[in-house]
């Protein structure tokens, strides 16, 4: 209740018949299949209660989850091995609470073994607060995974596309660097069929090589990677994935000087190179002046090497990149005329020989 369109047809977990229906599916699964674990995906959909009922819904859902936990434990005794319970939740702790979820409380009460934090669908999120989640879950023994979506875009109105391998590697490197126990992939199909354009990047060999690297953090950080300014697509239970008044997006950014933030994971070795790409809505007469954490970035080309319109590339000193916090990127117009930045990324890679 209180939603329009698609979400008005979602199931309301404030209603006992909805909880009973889902519990019957859980019972059937535990009875029929010899599983190692059961996942409850609260990101499909993240709006579980009627508008305004989220606060009272939290206690209802936690009590229901405790019943699920009892069922998995009984099934584990019957099967003779552990059956773990995992949940997928919003990328940000405060957003989960606003939507009627309390995954930290579930962890503290021993109701779950695994928590996946992730965006809903609109874009892979490169700046999830994994360190905050790690702090909140300290001492619970619960495994924390950073969830990667298969789509990417810098803001809501931008055209979406499938994530490229270097972008997926960067997002994975970021969540592991920030303290996640592992990487969770959503809709990363081997043939790239989740998005019409992804198959041009994800050959079978690239797909398997990328997944193997994600499973070996020491190997992952040796791969070229591209970190992108994106956004959090769920910020509030407003029925529009946080893209309304509650939206928190850095792009598009407009003005004679704009400041963006972007983490880039572990600082690469000194013999690597870093390159920043700006994409502007309209090409300026002169490239903007760019600084990363106060260090000057040098314009190397007026065209994006990937052929995207309005792209300008800059060399960034590797030593300027931050290891334990987001980088501050300042973009200033060369002549004081406002610029409109619609894309920003930083690529780090071994220096070309």
Buried (B, 14 or more C-beta within 10 A) or exposed (E): EEBEEEBEEBBBBBEEEBBEEBBEEBEEBBEEEEBEEBBBBBBEBBBBBBEEBBEEBBEBBBEBBEEBBEBBEEBBEEBEEEBBBBBBBBBBBEBBBBBBBBBBBBBBBEBBBBBBBBBBBBBBBBBBBBBBBBEBBEEBEBBBBBBBBBBBBBBBEBEBBBBBBBBBBBBBBBBBBBBBBBBBBBBBBEEBEBBEEBBEBBBEEEBEBBBEBBEEBEEBBEBBBBBBBBBBBBBBBBBBBBBEEBBEBBBBBEEBBBEBEBBBBBBBEEEBBBBBBBBBEEEBEEBBBBBBBEEBBEBEBEEBEEEEEBBBBBBBBBEBBBEEEBBBBBBBBBEEEEBBBBBBBBBBBEEEE
